Amino acid sequence: MKKTLKRAWIAWLCVPVLFSCATYNNKMSGYYNSIGQADYYRAKSLLEQNSLLQQDRNRLLYYMEKGKVYHLLGSYDSSNLYLNLADSFIEQKRKTLGDAVVGNLLNPMMQTYLGEDFERFLLHYYKALNYLYKGDVTEAVVEARRITLSTQAQQDKFKPNADRYTEDAFALIVQGLIYEAAGDINNAFISYRNATDLFLSAKGPNYYGVRIPEQLKNDLLRTASQMGFSDMVDVYQRKLNRNYQPAQIGEGGELIVFFERGMVPEKTEQNFVLMQQGNGNGVFLFNSQYGSFNVPVDFSAARISPNHSRLNEFRTIRVAVPSYTPRTYPFAEAAVTVNGQKFTAELVEDLNTLAPEILKERILKEVGSALTRQITKKLTEAGASAVAREITKGSSKEKDDRKKERNAETAALTAGLLVNLFNTATEKADTRNWQSLPASIQYVRVPLQKGNNQLSLQLGRSVKTITIQAKGDLQFYNWSVSH
């Protein structure tokens, strides 16, 4: 018996090595470091060499990261090749029964990654920019329409008026800008109005960390006036507490500049201990910084009866759930200087706030899934012990019943221990995410003179000079700064 237990102890030491070292962030750190250092060619090379992302369950992440790095390299056709693959993957791929089984027996990292809700909206943003930079306004408008479809899909996931992330204000603003670039002022107005209503419906002064931009107010009132919607102008002047003053647009048109700063929060893992309430009723108390909740076991997912006899043995359960760690960036003003005038950008998307808030909204679901997974593993462990005991008894040639029983118990203990070690080593939260997305996005609308315009972009201590050939239309430019 001692020899058998010694072997089990050695196995316990080895299993964490096999499963704990190769985490998602570990394997992606070189790529993300290269992105942060703006070494995009090296980032592309590391991405292509990364075996983890070649696995089908991580295929979406590969498409999104490859599309992003090509965008940063200015290869807009190649960028959209991969971003379109990502879009199609989300549309066509769904979690299968096999995914659910693997998630319950191992961990959600082994399931097919289908993206965070906000990641899907950012796909449209980058795809639209790629098309606009190529001069293909028609395809950019297709992306604007797909923002509406993505919004509807997001809303369909929840009950009407649910206090959840069902729309993205930044995506709606981008949608309005695309329609405006295409000369569709009516749809631009609708998009600006929807974005404005979203900000106005927020419980506090911010919508996921963002105050309603002054530029959005101007764009809403301007497009309403252009369409002759005087009643809408009156309504929103009152709601926004401002008087609309038409501004003269220069002959050169305007430039929308997006300042993308840093990287989205890293998704990490947190461990919690849940305590069962009552006597084997399958309801556990989850107490954390998110609050205190009663979390029931999903018996259908665990494929067990609510009256399972072993449930009362599990007084406490350790679960692993994802958590975001926002990155800290000191305040840095973003501004554009052109033709002797300075224009200061406004915050329009705060993923440092948005990502953790969305996770907080679904934390009960995350904990419930982790609890069900652990219950399934515990019952598997008990089952393995029982099977090992019966097999040993049945195959034993011992005539002494006491020795036969001791051998059976040793086999049961060893089998249970090994399954327990495997279950412990494989218990992980899903820490995958599209981490090269920016932590925040600011934007500003800049008037241009006809012909060449030299613009100075500034974000904190970072400065960049660009030249824009103005032709009287609406143009776009995005600048990514890592710090």
C-alpha positions in Angstrom: 0.0 0.0 0.0 2.8 2.4 0.9 4.5 1.8 -2.5 1.3 2.4 -4.4 0.7 5.7 -2.5 4.3 6.7 -3.1 3.7 6.3 -6.9 0.5 8.4 -6.6 2.4 11.1 -4.7 5.0 11.2 -7.5 2.1 11.5 -10.0 0.7 14.4 -8.0 4.0 16.2 -8.3 4.1 15.7 -12.1 0.6 16.5 -13.1 0.7 20.2 -12.2 3.9 20.5 -14.3 2.1 19.1 -17.3 -1.0 21.3 -17.0 0.0 24.5 -15.1 3.0 25.9 -17.0 1.5 26.2 -20.5 -1.1 28.9 -19.7 -2.6 31.1 -22.5 -0.9 34.3 -21.3 2.5 32.6 -20.9 2.4 31.3 -24.5 1.3 34.7 -25.8 3.6 37.0 -23.8 6.3 37.4 -26.5 3.6 38.4 -29.0 2.0 40.9 -26.7 5.4 42.4 -25.7 6.2 42.9 -29.4 2.9 44.7 -29.9 3.6 46.9 -26.9 7.0 47.8 -28.3 5.4 48.5 -31.8 7.6 45.8 -33.3 4.8 44.5 -35.5 6.9 42.4 -37.9 8.3 40.4 -35.0 4.8 40.2 -33.5 3.5 38.7 -36.8 6.3 36.2 -36.9 5.7 35.1 -33.3 2.0 34.8 -34.0 2.6 32.5 -36.9 4.9 30.3 -34.9 2.5 30.0 -32.0 1.2 26.4 -31.9 -1.4 27.2 -29.3 -3.3 29.5 -31.7 -3.2 26.9 -34.4 -5.6 24.7 -32.5 -9.2 24.9 -33.7 -10.5 25.9 -30.3 -8.3 29.0 -30.5 -8.8 29.7 -34.2 -10.9 32.8 -33.6 -8.1 34.4 -31.5 -5.6 33.6 -34.3 -7.8 35.3 -36.9 -8.4 38.4 -34.7 -4.8 38.8 -33.7 -3.6 38.3 -37.2 -6.1 40.8 -38.5 -5.0 43.3 -35.9 -1.3 43.0 -36.5 -1.8 43.3 -40.3 -3.9 46.5 -39.6 -1.0 47.9 -37.6 1.3 47.1 -40.4 -0.9 49.0 -42.9 -1.7 45.8 -44.9 -5.4 46.5 -45.0 -6.4 43.8 -47.5 -4.6 41.1 -45.5 -6.1 42.5 -42.3 -9.6 42.2 -43.6 -8.9 38.7 -44.9 -8.4 37.5 -41.4 -11.0 39.8 -39.7 -13.6 38.5 -42.2 -12.5 34.9 -41.3 -13.0 35.8 -37.6 -16.4 37.3 -38.4 -17.5 34.2 -40.3 -16.1 31.9 -37.6 -18.3 33.6 -35.0 -21.4 33.4 -37.3 -20.9 29.7 -38.2 -19.3 28.1 -35.1 -21.3 27.3 -32.1 -20.4 25.5 -28.9 -21.1 21.8 -29.6 -22.1 19.0 -27.2 -18.5 17.9 -27.2 -17.5 21.4 -26.1 -19.9 21.2 -23.2 -18.6 17.8 -22.1 -15.0 18.9 -22.3 -15.9 22.1 -20.4 -17.5 20.0 -17.6 -14.8 17.4 -17.4 -11.7 19.6 -17.8 -12.1 23.3 -18.1 -13.5 26.0 -20.4 -10.1 26.7 -21.9 -10.6 23.5 -23.8 -13.8 24.8 -25.4 -14.0 26.7 -28.7 -13.4 30.4 -28.0 -16.2 32.5 -29.5 -15.1 35.9 -28.3 -16.2 38.5 -25.7 -19.2 40.5 -26.6 -17.3 43.8 -27.0 -14.7 42.0 -29.2 -17.3 41.4 -31.8 -18.1 45.1 -32.0 -14.4 46.0 -32.3 -14.2 43.6 -35.3 -16.5 45.9 -37.3 -14.5 49.0 -36.2 -11.2 47.7 -37.6 -12.8 46.2 -40.7 -14.6 49.4 -41.5 -11.3 51.4 -41.1 -9.6 49.0 -43.4 -12.2 49.5 -46.1 -12.2 53.3 -45.7 -8.4 53.4 -46.0 -8.7 51.4 -49.3 -11.3 53.9 -50.5 -14.1 51.3 -50.5 -16.9 53.2 -48.8 -19.5 50.7 -50.0 -18.0 47.8 -48.0 -17.5 50.2 -45.0 -21.3 50.8 -45.1 -21.8 47.0 -45.0 -19.9 47.0 -41.7 -22.1 49.8 -40.5 -25.1 47.6 -41.2 -23.5 44.6 -39.5 -23.1 46.7 -36.3 -26.9 46.8 -36.3 -27.1 43.0 -36.7 -24.5 42.5 -33.9 -26.5 44.8 -31.7 -29.7 42.9 -32.3 -27.9 39.6 -31.6 -26.6 41.0 -28.4 -30.0 42.3 -27.3 -31.6 38.9 -28.1 -29.3 37.2 -25.5 -31.1 39.0 -22.7 -34.6 39.9 -21.6 -36.0 43.3 -22.7 -34.7 46.2 -20.6 -32.2 43.9 -18.9 -29.5 45.8 -17.0 -26.8 44.3 -19.2 -24.4 45.3 -21.9 -26.7 45.0 -24.9 -25.4 47.8 -27.1 -22.0 49.5 -27.6 -22.1 53.3 -27.8 -18.7 53.5 -29.5 -19.9 51.1 -32.2 -23.0 53.2 -32.8 -20.9 56.4 -33.1 -18.6 54.6 -35.6 -21.7 53.5 -37.5 -22.9 57.1 -37.7 -19.5 58.3 -39.0 -19.5 55.6 -41.7 -23.0 56.6 -42.9 -22.0 60.2 -42.9 -18.9 59.4 -44.9 -21.2 57.7 -47.4 -23.5 60.7 -47.6 -26.3 58.9 -45.8 -27.2 61.7 -43.3 -30.5 60.1 -42.3 -29.0 56.9 -41.1 -26.1 58.9 -39.6 -28.7 60.8 -37.5 -30.3 57.6 -36.4 -27.0 56.1 -35.3 -26.0 59.3 -33.4 -29.5 59.4 -31.8 -29.2 55.8 -30.7 -25.8 56.4 -29.2 -27.0 59.5 -27.4 -30.0 57.7 -26.0 -27.7 55.0 -24.7 -25.6 57.6 -22.8 -28.7 59.3 -21.5 -30.2 56.0 -20.2 -27.1 55.2 -18.2 -27.8 55.0 -14.4 -24.8 57.3 -13.6 -23.0 60.0 -15.5 -21.0 57.4 -17.4 -21.8 54.6 -19.8 -19.2 52.0 -18.9 -16.6 54.6 -18.0 -17.4 57.1 -20.7 -19.3 60.5 -20.5 -21.3 61.4 -23.5 -18.8 63.2 -25.8 -19.5 66.8 -26.8 -18.7 65.8 -30.4 -21.6 63.3 -30.4 -24.0 66.0 -29.2 -22.8 68.3 -32.0 -23.1 65.5 -34.6 -26.6 64.5 -33.5 -28.0 68.1 -33.6 -26.2 68.9 -36.9 -27.5 65.8 -38.7 -31.0 66.4 -37.3 -30.8 70.0 -38.6 -29.5 68.8 -42.0 -32.5 66.4 -42.3 -34.9 69.2 -41.4 -36.0 67.4 -38.2 -36.6 70.6 -36.2 -38.7 68.7 -33.6 -35.7 66.4 -32.9 -33.4 69.4 -32.7 -35.8 70.9 -30.1 -36.1 67.7 -28.1 -32.4 67.0 -27.9 -31.5 70.6 -27.2 -33.6 70.2 -24.0 -32.3 66.8 -23.2 -28.6 67.8 -23.7 -29.1 71.3 -22.2 -27.4 73.1 -25.1 -28.3 75.4 -28.0 -27.4 74.2 -31.4 -25.2 76.6 -33.4 -24.5 75.5 -37.0 -20.7 75.4 -37.7 -19.3 76.1 -41.1 -17.5 73.1 -42.6 -14.3 74.0 -44.4 -13.8 73.3 -48.2 -11.3 70.5 -47.4 -13.9 68.5 -45.4 -13.0 66.9 -42.1 -10.8 64.2 -40.5 -11.8 61.9 -37.7 -8.8 60.9 -35.7 -9.0 57.9 -33.3 -6.3 57.7 -30.6 -5.9 54.1 -29.4 -4.0 53.7 -26.2 -2.4 50.8 -24.5 -3.9 47.3 -24.4 -7.1 45.9 -23.0 -7.0 44.4 -19.5 -5.3 41.0 -19.1 -7.7 38.2 -18.3 -6.4 36.3 -15.3 -7.7 33.7 -12.9 -9.2 34.0 -9.4 -10.0 31.1 -7.0 -12.9 31.1 -4.6 -14.2 28.6 -2.0 -18.0 28.1 -2.1 -19.8 26.7 0.9 -22.9 24.5 0.5 -26.1 25.8 2.1 -28.5 23.4 3.8 -28.0 19.6 3.7 -27.0 18.4 0.2 -29.4 20.6 -1.6 -26.9 21.6 -4.3 -27.0 25.4 -3.5 -23.6 27.0 -2.6 -22.8 30.5 -1.2 -20.4 32.6 -3.3 -18.9 35.5 -1.4 -16.5 37.9 -3.2 -15.9 41.4 -4.2 -18.8 41.0 -6.6 -21.2 40.4 -3.7 -22.8 37.4 -2.1 -24.9 35.0 -4.2 -26.5 31.6 -3.8 -25.3 29.5 -6.7 -27.2 26.3 -7.6 -25.6 23.3 -9.3 -26.8 22.9 -12.9 -27.9 19.3 -12.5 -28.7 18.8 -16.2 -25.3 19.9 -17.2 -23.7 17.7 -14.5 -25.9 14.9 -15.6 -26.9 14.0 -12.1 -30.1 13.9 -10.1 -30.9 16.7 -7.7 -31.3 14.0 -5.0 -27.8 12.5 -5.7 -26.7 10.8 -2.5 -23.2 12.1 -2.5 -24.0 15.8 -2.8 -24.1 16.3 1.0 -20.5 15.2 1.2 -19.4 18.4 -0.6 -19.5 21.0 2.1 -16.9 23.3 0.3 -15.9 23.5 -3.3 -13.0 25.5 -4.8 -13.8 27.1 -8.2 -11.6 29.0 -10.7 -13.2 31.9 -12.5 -11.8 34.6 -14.8 -10.9 38.0 -13.7 -9.7 41.1 -15.5 -6.6 43.1 -14.3 -6.9 46.6 -15.8 -3.7 48.3 -16.8 -2.9 51.7 -15.2 -2.1 54.5 -17.6 -1.4 58.0 -16.4 -3.5 60.8 -17.8 -2.3 62.0 -21.2 -4.0 64.6 -23.3 -4.8 63.6 -26.9 -4.9 66.4 -29.4 -4.5 67.4 -33.0 -3.0 70.7 -34.2 -3.7 71.7 -37.8 -3.6 75.1 -39.5 -2.7 76.9 -36.3 -5.7 75.4 -34.4 -5.6 72.8 -31.6 -8.4 70.2 -31.2 -8.6 68.1 -28.1 -9.9 64.5 -28.3 -12.5 63.0 -26.1 -12.8 59.5 -24.6 -15.3 57.4 -26.6 -14.5 53.8 -25.5 -13.0 52.7 -22.2 -12.2 49.0 -22.4 -10.3 49.2 -19.1 -13.8 49.7 -17.5 -16.0 47.9 -20.0 -14.3 44.5 -19.9 -14.4 44.0 -16.1 -17.9 45.4 -15.9 -19.2 42.9 -18.5 -17.5 40.1 -16.7 -19.1 41.3 -13.4 -22.6 41.2 -15.1 -22.1 37.5 -15.9 -20.2 36.4 -12.9 -23.0 34.3 -11.5 -23.0 32.3 -14.7 -19.2 31.9 -14.6 -19.3 30.7 -11.0 -22.3 28.4 -11.7 -20.4 26.8 -14.6 -17.3 26.3 -12.5 -19.4 24.8 -9.6 -21.1 22.4 -11.9 -17.7 21.4 -13.4 -16.2 20.8 -10.0 -19.2 18.7 -8.8 -18.9 16.6 -12.0 -15.2 16.1 -11.3 -15.8 15.2 -7.7 -18.4 12.6 -8.7 -16.0 11.2 -11.4 -13.4 10.9 -8.7 -15.8 8.9 -6.4 -16.9 6.8 -9.3 -13.3 6.0 -10.2 -12.6 4.8 -6.7 -15.7 2.6 -6.6 -14.8 1.0 -10.0 -11.2 0.4 -8.9 -12.4 -1.2 -5.7 -14.8 -3.6 -7.4 -12.3 -4.5 -10.2 -9.6 -5.3 -7.6 -12.0 -7.4 -5.5 -13.1 -9.3 -8.5 -9.6 -10.1 -9.8 -7.9 -10.7 -6.5 -6.6 -14.3 -5.9 -6.2 -13.6 -2.2 -7.9 -16.1 0.0 -7.7 -13.9 3.1 -10.8 -11.6 3.0 -9.1 -8.9 5.1 -6.1 -8.7 2.7 -8.5 -8.7 -0.3 -10.4 -5.8 1.3 -7.2 -3.9 2.1 -6.0 -4.3 -1.5 -9.4 -3.1 -2.8 -9.3 -0.1 -0.6 -5.7 0.7 -1.6 -6.7 0.5 -5.3 -9.8 2.7 -4.6 -7.7 5.3 -2.7 -5.0 5.3 -5.5 -7.5 5.7 -8.3 -9.4 8.4 -6.4 -6.2 10.3 -5.6 -5.0 10.1 -9.2 -8.3 11.4 -10.6 -8.3 14.1 -7.9 -4.8 15.2 -8.9 -5.8 15.3 -12.5 -9.0 17.2 -11.7 -7.1 19.7 -9.5 -4.3 20.3 -12.1 -6.8 20.8 -14.9 -9.2 23.1 -13.0 -8.7 26.5 -14.7 -10.7 29.5 -15.7 -10.9 30.6 -19.3 -8.3 33.4 -19.5 -8.3 33.9 -23.3 -9.1 37.2 -24.8 -8.2 39.5 -27.8 -5.6 41.3 -25.7 -4.1 43.5 -28.4 -7.2 45.6 -28.4 -6.6 49.1 -26.9 -7.4 49.9 -23.3 -9.1 53.1 -24.4 -10.0 55.1 -27.6 -10.4 58.8 -27.9 -11.6 60.7 -31.0 -11.7 64.2 -32.4 -13.2 65.8 -35.5 -10.8 68.2 -37.3 -11.6 70.6 -40.1 -9.3 70.7 -43.1 -8.3 73.2 -45.7 -8.4 72.1 -49.4 -5.2 70.5 -50.5 -2.4 69.2 -48.3 -2.8 69.6 -44.6 0.0 68.9 -42.1 -1.3 67.7 -38.8 0.6 67.2 -35.5 -0.9 64.4 -33.4 0.0 64.3 -29.7 -0.8 61.7 -27.0 1.0 62.6 -23.8 4.7 62.7 -24.8 4.2 60.8 -28.1 4.0 63.1 -31.1 3.4 62.2 -34.7 3.1 64.3 -37.9 1.0 63.2 -40.8 -0.1 64.8 -44.1 -3.6 64.5 -45.3 -4.8 65.4 -48.8 -8.2 67.1 -48.3 -10.8 66.8 -51.0 -13.9 68.0 -49.2 -15.1 64.7 -47.8 -14.9 63.0 -44.4 -11.7 61.0 -43.8 -10.4 58.8 -41.0 -7.1 58.1 -39.3 -6.3 55.9 -36.3 -3.1 56.0 -34.2 -2.1 53.3 -31.8 0.2 54.2 -28.9 1.3 51.5 -26.4 1.8 53.6 -23.3 
